[in-house]
Amino acid sequence: MAANSTVAHEPTQSEKAAARAKGRSAPVNGAGAPLAPSQVVRTLEGTQGESTPEPATETKGERRLRSAAQIGYGVTSLAVFSGWLYTRYYPIVDAQQGFGYWLGITGASLMATLLLYPLRKRVRFMHVLGATRHWFRMHMIFGVLGPVLILYHCNFTFRSLNDTVALACTLLVAVSGLVGRYVYAKVHVDLDGHRQTLSELSAKARITSADNPRAAALVPQLIERLTAYDKIVLTPPQSTIASLLLPMKLAVQTRWTAMRLTWYARGQLRAQARRSAVIRAERPRLQRAVARFIREHLRRVRRVAELGSYERMFSVWHVFHLPFFYMLVVAALIHVLAVHMY
């Protein structure tokens, strides 16, 4: 009889339900003890860096270069707009002589040097002439500065057919280059040409609840809802047009899903706060943490889904950008010969 008294009592269905309700109202740690307020706040914040390390943050030099690029684009935009506005009333220079003539020569020379970057990548003996990222930056700077000088050279106007074709080709190459720079950043991890891989991006995307047990404990059904969204987003597009339009579609869809899931999580936390003093005390911080968690997860899954589309865009861009440049070279040569011969 004494031995029978030590046998563990089998819980009833009502006791199991009460235990589940208690678990929902008070999250526990691995040992089964209730989490402290500070631990509750860290549950969602900790899930973003447990299994996959984050990429290294930008160095001070990289931040300076990024700031310099933003300032450069801003100054260029201001110069183009100011020049266009001024030339509506007065010509700035004389394109056939003096300062205006040399603006055209300098702009055309800068555009010609754009060929050095692809040569640096493909010609073996040029591999020792500095890192690829420095050549890429020079390629971008000259590709923006050259067309600006040519715009001032022609006073922002289309005149003869020869001038119109040369200027149109210049602007076409410049716009194409800016588009290519944007797509390049989506496909590569740096300016040295190292590409992102699908496995690297997939490793950073937390898609299953097994990777985020704490988030699942704090906000019931959140991981399931994220997983359902992931399956929809990660379904490959059926056509080339759908693949090219996918980034624009996901830009809207991801933001709407982030807002919808954030509202849902806040409602769940509000309901749990009525039953748990721990969550009630830390609810504002938990709401911010879960919102960051949702945005980060959706951002990573979106990058996985977009990678194939951007790689296809980059391939299509290469097909058009080089012929555009050849058109510019031919148009510029004809323009120079026509100006000096007639």
Short mmCIF file of the C-alpha atoms (twelve columns), coordinates in Angstrom:
data_MODEL
# 
_entry.id   MODEL 
# 
loop_
_atom_site.group_PDB 
_atom_site.id 
_atom_site.type_symbol 
_atom_site.label_atom_id 
_atom_site.label_alt_id 
_atom_site.label_comp_id 
_atom_site.label_asym_id 
_atom_site.label_seq_id 
_atom_site.Cartn_x 
_atom_site.Cartn_y 
_atom_site.Cartn_z 
_atom_site.pdbx_PDB_model_num 
ATOM 1   C CA . MET A 1   0.000  0.000  0.000   1 
ATOM 2   C CA . ALA A 2   2.899  2.355  0.800   1 
ATOM 3   C CA . ALA A 3   4.378  1.751  -2.610  1 
ATOM 4   C CA . ASN A 4   1.064  2.537  -4.272  1 
ATOM 5   C CA . SER A 5   0.862  5.851  -2.442  1 
ATOM 6   C CA . THR A 6   4.014  7.088  -4.184  1 
ATOM 7   C CA . VAL A 7   2.679  6.496  -7.689  1 
ATOM 8   C CA . ALA A 8   2.338  9.798  -9.634  1 
ATOM 9   C CA . HIS A 9   -1.208 11.025 -10.057 1 
ATOM 10  C CA . GLU A 10  -2.420 10.995 -13.669 1 
ATOM 11  C CA . PRO A 11  -3.724 14.531 -14.475 1 
ATOM 12  C CA . THR A 12  -7.294 14.853 -15.601 1 
ATOM 13  C CA . GLN A 13  -8.410 16.680 -18.752 1 
ATOM 14  C CA . SER A 14  -9.452 19.729 -16.714 1 
ATOM 15  C CA . GLU A 15  -6.053 19.853 -15.032 1 
ATOM 16  C CA . LYS A 16  -4.307 19.663 -18.415 1 
ATOM 17  C CA . ALA A 17  -6.449 22.526 -19.728 1 
ATOM 18  C CA . ALA A 18  -5.681 24.603 -16.647 1 
ATOM 19  C CA . ALA A 19  -1.976 23.941 -17.096 1 
ATOM 20  C CA . ARG A 20  -2.154 25.039 -20.737 1 
ATOM 21  C CA . ALA A 21  -3.982 28.218 -19.769 1 
ATOM 22  C CA . LYS A 22  -1.387 28.903 -17.096 1 
ATOM 23  C CA . GLY A 23  1.391  28.381 -19.644 1 
ATOM 24  C CA . ARG A 24  -0.219 30.871 -21.999 1 
ATOM 25  C CA . SER A 25  -0.624 33.488 -19.325 1 
ATOM 26  C CA . ALA A 26  2.870  33.135 -17.876 1 
ATOM 27  C CA . PRO A 27  5.679  32.140 -20.265 1 
ATOM 28  C CA . VAL A 28  8.259  29.815 -18.719 1 
ATOM 29  C CA . ASN A 29  11.921 29.114 -19.260 1 
ATOM 30  C CA . GLY A 30  13.570 25.796 -20.076 1 
ATOM 31  C CA . ALA A 31  13.332 24.610 -16.469 1 
ATOM 32  C CA . GLY A 32  9.611  25.306 -16.277 1 
ATOM 33  C CA . ALA A 33  9.901  28.343 -14.023 1 
ATOM 34  C CA . PRO A 34  8.113  31.600 -14.891 1 
ATOM 35  C CA . LEU A 35  10.220 34.109 -16.769 1 
ATOM 36  C CA . ALA A 36  11.300 37.289 -15.032 1 
ATOM 37  C CA . PRO A 37  10.097 40.591 -16.564 1 
ATOM 38  C CA . SER A 38  13.467 41.259 -18.158 1 
ATOM 39  C CA . GLN A 39  13.516 37.734 -19.606 1 
ATOM 40  C CA . VAL A 40  10.058 38.214 -21.071 1 
ATOM 41  C CA . VAL A 41  11.219 41.341 -22.871 1 
ATOM 42  C CA . ARG A 42  14.220 39.477 -24.292 1 
ATOM 43  C CA . THR A 43  12.226 36.522 -25.614 1 
ATOM 44  C CA . LEU A 44  11.431 38.058 -28.976 1 
ATOM 45  C CA . GLU A 45  14.545 40.220 -29.119 1 
ATOM 46  C CA . GLY A 46  16.703 37.152 -28.568 1 
ATOM 47  C CA . THR A 47  15.169 35.143 -31.383 1 
ATOM 48  C CA . GLN A 48  16.668 37.467 -33.989 1 
ATOM 49  C CA . GLY A 49  20.230 36.412 -33.270 1 
ATOM 50  C CA . GLU A 50  20.152 32.888 -31.806 1 
ATOM 51  C CA . SER A 51  20.762 30.525 -34.681 1 
ATOM 52  C CA . THR A 52  22.234 32.683 -37.451 1 
ATOM 53  C CA . PRO A 53  24.813 35.412 -36.926 1 
ATOM 54  C CA . GLU A 54  24.047 38.798 -38.381 1 
ATOM 55  C CA . PRO A 55  26.303 40.249 -41.059 1 
ATOM 56  C CA . ALA A 56  29.002 42.586 -39.886 1 
ATOM 57  C CA . THR A 57  27.935 46.143 -39.410 1 
ATOM 58  C CA . GLU A 58  29.268 48.884 -41.634 1 
ATOM 59  C CA . THR A 59  32.682 50.231 -40.766 1 
ATOM 60  C CA . LYS A 60  33.280 53.918 -40.173 1 
ATOM 61  C CA . GLY A 61  34.904 54.235 -43.590 1 
ATOM 62  C CA . GLU A 62  31.955 52.569 -45.330 1 
ATOM 63  C CA . ARG A 63  29.516 54.891 -43.582 1 
ATOM 64  C CA . ARG A 64  31.550 57.871 -44.750 1 
ATOM 65  C CA . LEU A 65  31.530 56.585 -48.322 1 
ATOM 66  C CA . ARG A 66  27.781 56.020 -48.183 1 
ATOM 67  C CA . SER A 67  27.243 59.543 -46.848 1 
ATOM 68  C CA . ALA A 68  29.551 60.980 -49.511 1 
ATOM 69  C CA . ALA A 69  27.607 59.133 -52.225 1 
ATOM 70  C CA . GLN A 70  24.301 60.480 -50.934 1 
ATOM 71  C CA . ILE A 71  25.695 64.010 -50.831 1 
ATOM 72  C CA . GLY A 72  27.092 63.560 -54.346 1 
ATOM 73  C CA . TYR A 73  23.747 62.428 -55.740 1 
ATOM 74  C CA . GLY A 74  22.050 65.343 -54.027 1 
ATOM 75  C CA . VAL A 75  24.512 67.914 -55.388 1 
ATOM 76  C CA . THR A 76  24.244 66.391 -58.877 1 
ATOM 77  C CA . SER A 77  20.450 66.562 -58.805 1 
ATOM 78  C CA . LEU A 78  20.599 70.186 -57.673 1 
ATOM 79  C CA . ALA A 79  23.115 71.064 -60.399 1 
ATOM 80  C CA . VAL A 80  20.973 69.460 -63.100 1 
ATOM 81  C CA . PHE A 81  17.776 71.135 -61.924 1 
ATOM 82  C CA . SER A 82  19.449 74.557 -61.500 1 
ATOM 83  C CA . GLY A 83  21.104 74.363 -64.909 1 
ATOM 84  C CA . TRP A 84  17.902 73.319 -66.629 1 
ATOM 85  C CA . LEU A 85  15.961 76.124 -64.914 1 
ATOM 86  C CA . TYR A 86  18.560 78.783 -65.772 1 
ATOM 87  C CA . THR A 87  18.869 77.758 -69.433 1 
ATOM 88  C CA . ARG A 88  15.135 78.239 -69.903 1 
ATOM 89  C CA . TYR A 89  15.953 81.975 -70.074 1 
ATOM 90  C CA . TYR A 90  19.690 82.386 -70.769 1 
ATOM 91  C CA . PRO A 91  22.330 80.131 -72.364 1 
ATOM 92  C CA . ILE A 92  25.121 79.221 -69.950 1 
ATOM 93  C CA . VAL A 93  27.977 78.603 -72.401 1 
ATOM 94  C CA . ASP A 94  28.800 78.571 -76.094 1 
ATOM 95  C CA . ALA A 95  29.127 74.898 -77.066 1 
ATOM 96  C CA . GLN A 96  31.413 75.630 -80.045 1 
ATOM 97  C CA . GLN A 97  34.201 77.516 -78.291 1 
ATOM 98  C CA . GLY A 98  35.830 78.372 -75.001 1 
ATOM 99  C CA . PHE A 99  34.619 76.912 -71.730 1 
ATOM 100 C CA . GLY A 100 31.535 75.314 -73.264 1 
ATOM 101 C CA . TYR A 101 33.632 73.472 -75.855 1 
ATOM 102 C CA . TRP A 102 35.924 72.020 -73.196 1 
ATOM 103 C CA . LEU A 103 32.955 70.980 -71.097 1 
ATOM 104 C CA . GLY A 104 31.929 68.739 -73.987 1 
ATOM 105 C CA . ILE A 105 35.457 67.367 -74.424 1 
ATOM 106 C CA . THR A 106 35.779 66.632 -70.699 1 
ATOM 107 C CA . GLY A 107 32.334 65.010 -70.486 1 
ATOM 108 C CA . ALA A 108 33.007 62.812 -73.520 1 
ATOM 109 C CA . SER A 109 36.408 61.818 -72.100 1 
ATOM 110 C CA . LEU A 110 34.820 60.788 -68.800 1 
ATOM 111 C CA . MET A 111 32.258 58.667 -70.640 1 
ATOM 112 C CA . ALA A 112 35.060 57.019 -72.646 1 
ATOM 113 C CA . THR A 113 36.873 56.024 -69.434 1 
ATOM 114 C CA . LEU A 114 33.835 53.973 -68.413 1 
ATOM 115 C CA . LEU A 115 35.285 51.168 -70.522 1 
ATOM 116 C CA . LEU A 116 38.150 50.806 -68.033 1 
ATOM 117 C CA . TYR A 117 35.943 49.134 -65.412 1 
ATOM 118 C CA . PRO A 118 34.872 46.129 -67.560 1 
ATOM 119 C CA . LEU A 119 38.443 45.889 -68.837 1 
ATOM 120 C CA . ARG A 120 39.703 45.785 -65.238 1 
ATOM 121 C CA . LYS A 121 37.452 42.791 -64.573 1 
ATOM 122 C CA . ARG A 122 38.312 40.848 -67.732 1 
ATOM 123 C CA . VAL A 123 41.934 41.661 -68.679 1 
ATOM 124 C CA . ARG A 124 44.375 39.673 -66.570 1 
ATOM 125 C CA . PHE A 125 47.261 42.154 -66.351 1 
ATOM 126 C CA . MET A 126 44.899 44.844 -65.005 1 
ATOM 127 C CA . HIS A 127 43.973 42.744 -61.954 1 
ATOM 128 C CA . VAL A 128 46.928 44.192 -60.058 1 
ATOM 129 C CA . LEU A 129 45.744 47.779 -60.592 1 
ATOM 130 C CA . GLY A 130 43.751 48.204 -57.402 1 
ATOM 131 C CA . ALA A 131 40.663 46.552 -55.945 1 
ATOM 132 C CA . THR A 132 37.549 46.126 -58.075 1 
ATOM 133 C CA . ARG A 133 35.439 48.226 -55.695 1 
ATOM 134 C CA . HIS A 134 37.608 51.296 -56.339 1 
ATOM 135 C CA . TRP A 135 37.205 50.908 -60.095 1 
ATOM 136 C CA . PHE A 136 33.470 50.442 -59.624 1 
ATOM 137 C CA . ARG A 137 33.205 53.695 -57.644 1 
ATOM 138 C CA . MET A 138 35.194 55.517 -60.336 1 
ATOM 139 C CA . HIS A 139 32.873 54.000 -62.955 1 
ATOM 140 C CA . MET A 140 29.836 55.319 -61.098 1 
ATOM 141 C CA . ILE A 141 31.282 58.803 -60.481 1 
ATOM 142 C CA . PHE A 142 32.372 59.294 -64.075 1 
ATOM 143 C CA . GLY A 143 29.086 57.822 -65.330 1 
ATOM 144 C CA . VAL A 144 27.188 60.538 -63.446 1 
ATOM 145 C CA . LEU A 145 29.586 63.466 -63.840 1 
ATOM 146 C CA . GLY A 146 30.130 62.964 -67.595 1 
ATOM 147 C CA . PRO A 147 26.453 63.362 -68.595 1 
ATOM 148 C CA . VAL A 148 26.109 66.409 -66.314 1 
ATOM 149 C CA . LEU A 149 29.001 68.148 -68.068 1 
ATOM 150 C CA . ILE A 150 27.529 67.258 -71.448 1 
ATOM 151 C CA . LEU A 151 24.159 68.691 -70.415 1 
ATOM 152 C CA . TYR A 152 25.846 71.984 -69.544 1 
ATOM 153 C CA . HIS A 153 27.841 71.778 -72.792 1 
ATOM 154 C CA . CYS A 154 24.615 71.684 -74.840 1 
ATOM 155 C CA . ASN A 155 22.717 74.109 -72.561 1 
ATOM 156 C CA . PHE A 156 20.111 71.446 -71.765 1 
ATOM 157 C CA . THR A 157 18.636 71.714 -75.264 1 
ATOM 158 C CA . PHE A 158 18.166 69.460 -78.288 1 
ATOM 159 C CA . ARG A 159 19.207 71.209 -81.490 1 
ATOM 160 C CA . SER A 160 20.207 69.378 -84.672 1 
ATOM 161 C CA . LEU A 161 19.483 65.688 -85.267 1 
ATOM 162 C CA . ASN A 162 23.141 64.886 -84.659 1 
ATOM 163 C CA . ASP A 163 23.147 66.708 -81.306 1 
ATOM 164 C CA . THR A 164 19.841 65.126 -80.300 1 
ATOM 165 C CA . VAL A 165 21.004 61.563 -80.975 1 
ATOM 166 C CA . ALA A 166 24.292 62.072 -79.103 1 
ATOM 167 C CA . LEU A 167 22.596 63.625 -76.067 1 
ATOM 168 C CA . ALA A 168 19.823 61.014 -76.030 1 
ATOM 169 C CA . CYS A 169 22.382 58.181 -76.060 1 
ATOM 170 C CA . THR A 170 24.320 59.852 -73.235 1 
ATOM 171 C CA . LEU A 171 21.237 60.171 -71.056 1 
ATOM 172 C CA . LEU A 172 20.148 56.635 -71.909 1 
ATOM 173 C CA . VAL A 173 23.486 55.222 -70.758 1 
ATOM 174 C CA . ALA A 174 23.369 57.324 -67.562 1 
ATOM 175 C CA . VAL A 175 19.846 56.219 -66.625 1 
ATOM 176 C CA . SER A 176 20.658 52.616 -67.492 1 
ATOM 177 C CA . GLY A 177 23.727 52.799 -65.269 1 
ATOM 178 C CA . LEU A 178 21.734 54.079 -62.292 1 
ATOM 179 C CA . VAL A 179 19.197 51.283 -62.729 1 
ATOM 180 C CA . GLY A 180 22.013 48.763 -62.949 1 
ATOM 181 C CA . ARG A 181 23.583 50.134 -59.776 1 
ATOM 182 C CA . TYR A 182 20.328 49.594 -57.888 1 
ATOM 183 C CA . VAL A 183 19.915 46.008 -59.131 1 
ATOM 184 C CA . TYR A 184 23.623 45.307 -58.512 1 
ATOM 185 C CA . ALA A 185 23.201 46.142 -54.828 1 
ATOM 186 C CA . LYS A 186 20.311 43.662 -54.587 1 
ATOM 187 C CA . VAL A 187 22.362 40.804 -56.033 1 
ATOM 188 C CA . HIS A 188 25.842 41.437 -54.602 1 
ATOM 189 C CA . VAL A 189 27.025 41.739 -51.013 1 
ATOM 190 C CA . ASP A 190 29.819 44.221 -51.789 1 
ATOM 191 C CA . LEU A 191 31.423 46.226 -54.595 1 
ATOM 192 C CA . ASP A 192 34.029 43.525 -55.291 1 
ATOM 193 C CA . GLY A 193 31.484 41.441 -57.197 1 
ATOM 194 C CA . HIS A 194 30.716 38.813 -54.536 1 
ATOM 195 C CA . ARG A 195 27.175 37.599 -55.095 1 
ATOM 196 C CA . GLN A 196 24.630 36.680 -52.488 1 
ATOM 197 C CA . THR A 197 23.467 33.064 -52.565 1 
ATOM 198 C CA . LEU A 198 20.030 31.663 -51.902 1 
ATOM 199 C CA . SER A 199 21.387 29.385 -49.164 1 
ATOM 200 C CA . GLU A 200 22.933 32.332 -47.300 1 
ATOM 201 C CA . LEU A 201 19.713 34.319 -47.387 1 
ATOM 202 C CA . SER A 202 17.593 31.292 -46.503 1 
ATOM 203 C CA . ALA A 203 19.774 30.591 -43.473 1 
ATOM 204 C CA . LYS A 204 18.963 34.057 -42.135 1 
ATOM 205 C CA . ALA A 205 15.204 33.727 -42.590 1 
ATOM 206 C CA . ARG A 206 13.426 32.141 -39.624 1 
ATOM 207 C CA . ILE A 207 10.588 30.327 -41.361 1 
ATOM 208 C CA . THR A 208 9.480  27.579 -38.918 1 
ATOM 209 C CA . SER A 209 8.281  27.715 -35.351 1 
ATOM 210 C CA . ALA A 210 11.097 25.350 -34.339 1 
ATOM 211 C CA . ASP A 211 13.536 28.234 -34.752 1 
ATOM 212 C CA . ASN A 212 11.448 30.561 -32.575 1 
ATOM 213 C CA . PRO A 213 9.871  28.652 -29.667 1 
ATOM 214 C CA . ARG A 214 9.872  31.738 -27.456 1 
ATOM 215 C CA . ALA A 215 7.977  33.801 -29.998 1 
ATOM 216 C CA . ALA A 216 5.449  30.992 -30.367 1 
ATOM 217 C CA . ALA A 217 4.980  30.886 -26.577 1 
ATOM 218 C CA . LEU A 218 4.441  34.633 -26.231 1 
ATOM 219 C CA . VAL A 219 2.190  35.224 -29.249 1 
ATOM 220 C CA . PRO A 220 0.149  32.123 -30.121 1 
ATOM 221 C CA . GLN A 221 -0.326 31.487 -33.850 1 
ATOM 222 C CA . LEU A 222 2.190  34.181 -34.841 1 
ATOM 223 C CA . ILE A 223 4.763  31.733 -36.222 1 
ATOM 224 C CA . GLU A 224 2.030  29.759 -37.978 1 
ATOM 225 C CA . ARG A 225 0.795  32.920 -39.679 1 
ATOM 226 C CA . LEU A 226 4.335  33.886 -40.676 1 
ATOM 227 C CA . THR A 227 4.958  30.395 -42.035 1 
ATOM 228 C CA . ALA A 228 1.765  30.519 -44.109 1 
ATOM 229 C CA . TYR A 229 2.857  33.858 -45.554 1 
ATOM 230 C CA . ASP A 230 6.348  32.473 -46.253 1 
ATOM 231 C CA . LYS A 231 4.921  29.609 -48.299 1 
ATOM 232 C CA . ILE A 232 2.949  32.029 -50.446 1 
ATOM 233 C CA . VAL A 233 5.831  34.459 -50.965 1 
ATOM 234 C CA . LEU A 234 8.465  31.797 -51.666 1 
ATOM 235 C CA . THR A 235 6.418  30.202 -54.440 1 
ATOM 236 C CA . PRO A 236 8.433  30.916 -57.649 1 
ATOM 237 C CA . PRO A 237 6.731  33.148 -60.274 1 
ATOM 238 C CA . GLN A 238 5.340  31.317 -63.289 1 
ATOM 239 C CA . SER A 239 6.482  33.794 -65.975 1 
ATOM 240 C CA . THR A 240 9.288  36.212 -66.742 1 
ATOM 241 C CA . ILE A 241 6.986  39.229 -66.448 1 
ATOM 242 C CA . ALA A 242 5.732  38.032 -63.058 1 
ATOM 243 C CA . SER A 243 9.321  37.539 -61.920 1 
ATOM 244 C CA . LEU A 244 10.326 41.073 -62.962 1 
ATOM 245 C CA . LEU A 245 7.275  42.557 -61.236 1 
ATOM 246 C CA . LEU A 246 7.723  40.496 -58.061 1 
ATOM 247 C CA . PRO A 247 9.808  43.094 -56.115 1 
ATOM 248 C CA . MET A 248 7.122  45.767 -56.583 1 
ATOM 249 C CA . LYS A 249 4.422  43.300 -55.564 1 
ATOM 250 C CA . LEU A 250 6.317  42.219 -52.452 1 
ATOM 251 C CA . ALA A 251 7.047  45.828 -51.475 1 
ATOM 252 C CA . VAL A 252 3.314  46.381 -50.986 1 
ATOM 253 C CA . GLN A 253 2.440  42.895 -49.760 1 
ATOM 254 C CA . THR A 254 5.175  42.759 -47.127 1 
ATOM 255 C CA . ARG A 255 4.308  46.130 -45.611 1 
ATOM 256 C CA . TRP A 256 0.617  45.246 -45.413 1 
ATOM 257 C CA . THR A 257 1.401  41.860 -43.824 1 
ATOM 258 C CA . ALA A 258 3.730  43.509 -41.297 1 
ATOM 259 C CA . MET A 259 1.003  45.912 -40.214 1 
ATOM 260 C CA . ARG A 260 -1.624 43.156 -40.055 1 
ATOM 261 C CA . LEU A 261 0.551  40.787 -37.999 1 
ATOM 262 C CA . THR A 262 1.658  43.615 -35.704 1 
ATOM 263 C CA . TRP A 263 -1.978 44.446 -34.967 1 
ATOM 264 C CA . TYR A 264 -2.679 40.769 -34.326 1 
ATOM 265 C CA . ALA A 265 0.317  40.417 -31.974 1 
ATOM 266 C CA . ARG A 266 -0.667 43.510 -30.040 1 
ATOM 267 C CA . GLY A 267 -4.146 42.080 -29.544 1 
ATOM 268 C CA . GLN A 268 -2.706 38.805 -28.265 1 
ATOM 269 C CA . LEU A 269 -0.371 40.596 -25.865 1 
ATOM 270 C CA . ARG A 270 -3.232 42.782 -24.675 1 
ATOM 271 C CA . ALA A 271 -5.268 39.666 -23.899 1 
ATOM 272 C CA . GLN A 272 -2.354 38.019 -22.076 1 
ATOM 273 C CA . ALA A 273 -1.690 41.181 -20.086 1 
ATOM 274 C CA . ARG A 274 -5.121 40.773 -18.468 1 
ATOM 275 C CA . ARG A 275 -4.027 37.401 -17.075 1 
ATOM 276 C CA . SER A 276 -0.328 38.007 -16.352 1 
ATOM 277 C CA . ALA A 277 1.150  40.818 -14.282 1 
ATOM 278 C CA . VAL A 278 4.557  40.135 -15.820 1 
ATOM 279 C CA . ILE A 279 3.339  40.761 -19.365 1 
ATOM 280 C CA . ARG A 280 1.173  43.667 -18.218 1 
ATOM 281 C CA . ALA A 281 4.221  45.436 -16.772 1 
ATOM 282 C CA . GLU A 282 6.373  44.885 -19.860 1 
ATOM 283 C CA . ARG A 283 3.696  45.065 -22.581 1 
ATOM 284 C CA . PRO A 284 4.886  48.322 -24.248 1 
ATOM 285 C CA . ARG A 285 8.411  46.979 -24.632 1 
ATOM 286 C CA . LEU A 286 7.114  43.592 -25.746 1 
ATOM 287 C CA . GLN A 287 4.991  45.236 -28.416 1 
ATOM 288 C CA . ARG A 288 8.022  47.050 -29.791 1 
ATOM 289 C CA . ALA A 289 10.065 43.841 -29.673 1 
ATOM 290 C CA . VAL A 290 7.468  41.760 -31.490 1 
ATOM 291 C CA . ALA A 291 7.028  44.472 -34.131 1 
ATOM 292 C CA . ARG A 292 10.796 44.441 -34.772 1 
ATOM 293 C CA . PHE A 293 10.755 40.656 -34.910 1 
ATOM 294 C CA . ILE A 294 7.953  40.619 -37.495 1 
ATOM 295 C CA . ARG A 295 9.582  43.292 -39.687 1 
ATOM 296 C CA . GLU A 296 12.957 41.542 -39.572 1 
ATOM 297 C CA . HIS A 297 11.503 38.151 -40.429 1 
ATOM 298 C CA . LEU A 298 9.468  39.509 -43.336 1 
ATOM 299 C CA . ARG A 299 12.463 41.494 -44.600 1 
ATOM 300 C CA . ARG A 300 14.622 38.374 -44.700 1 
ATOM 301 C CA . VAL A 301 11.988 36.225 -46.367 1 
ATOM 302 C CA . ARG A 302 11.374 38.993 -48.895 1 
ATOM 303 C CA . ARG A 303 15.070 39.062 -49.789 1 
ATOM 304 C CA . VAL A 304 15.008 35.298 -50.369 1 
ATOM 305 C CA . ALA A 305 11.967 35.622 -52.636 1 
ATOM 306 C CA . GLU A 306 13.387 38.605 -54.550 1 
ATOM 307 C CA . LEU A 307 16.861 37.217 -55.207 1 
ATOM 308 C CA . GLY A 308 15.848 35.217 -58.276 1 
ATOM 309 C CA . SER A 309 13.955 38.184 -59.705 1 
ATOM 310 C CA . TYR A 310 16.860 40.566 -59.264 1 
ATOM 311 C CA . GLU A 311 19.295 38.060 -60.760 1 
ATOM 312 C CA . ARG A 312 17.044 37.835 -63.814 1 
ATOM 313 C CA . MET A 313 16.810 41.637 -63.957 1 
ATOM 314 C CA . PHE A 314 20.594 41.885 -63.784 1 
ATOM 315 C CA . SER A 315 20.952 39.478 -66.696 1 
ATOM 316 C CA . VAL A 316 18.413 41.426 -68.781 1 
ATOM 317 C CA . TRP A 317 20.122 44.706 -67.865 1 
ATOM 318 C CA . HIS A 318 23.471 43.403 -69.137 1 
ATOM 319 C CA . VAL A 319 21.857 42.576 -72.481 1 
ATOM 320 C CA . PHE A 320 20.755 46.195 -72.985 1 
ATOM 321 C CA . HIS A 321 23.367 48.307 -71.188 1 
ATOM 322 C CA . LEU A 322 26.359 47.377 -73.346 1 
ATOM 323 C CA . PRO A 323 24.555 48.036 -76.677 1 
ATOM 324 C CA . PHE A 324 23.454 51.390 -75.275 1 
ATOM 325 C CA . PHE A 325 27.095 52.248 -74.619 1 
ATOM 326 C CA . TYR A 326 28.119 51.186 -78.140 1 
ATOM 327 C CA . MET A 327 25.374 53.419 -79.523 1 
ATOM 328 C CA . LEU A 328 26.796 56.272 -77.449 1 
ATOM 329 C CA . VAL A 329 30.327 55.719 -78.796 1 
ATOM 330 C CA . VAL A 330 29.121 55.761 -82.409 1 
ATOM 331 C CA . ALA A 331 26.876 58.802 -81.853 1 
ATOM 332 C CA . ALA A 332 29.678 60.695 -80.077 1 
ATOM 333 C CA . LEU A 333 32.175 60.005 -82.881 1 
ATOM 334 C CA . ILE A 334 29.696 61.150 -85.534 1 
ATOM 335 C CA . HIS A 335 28.928 64.250 -83.463 1 
ATOM 336 C CA . VAL A 336 32.618 65.183 -83.070 1 
ATOM 337 C CA . LEU A 337 33.339 64.638 -86.774 1 
ATOM 338 C CA . ALA A 338 30.274 66.652 -87.842 1 
ATOM 339 C CA . VAL A 339 31.156 69.553 -85.543 1 
ATOM 340 C CA . HIS A 340 34.761 69.795 -86.787 1 
ATOM 341 C CA . MET A 341 34.132 69.124 -90.459 1 
ATOM 342 C CA . TYR A 342 31.075 71.328 -91.066 1 
# 
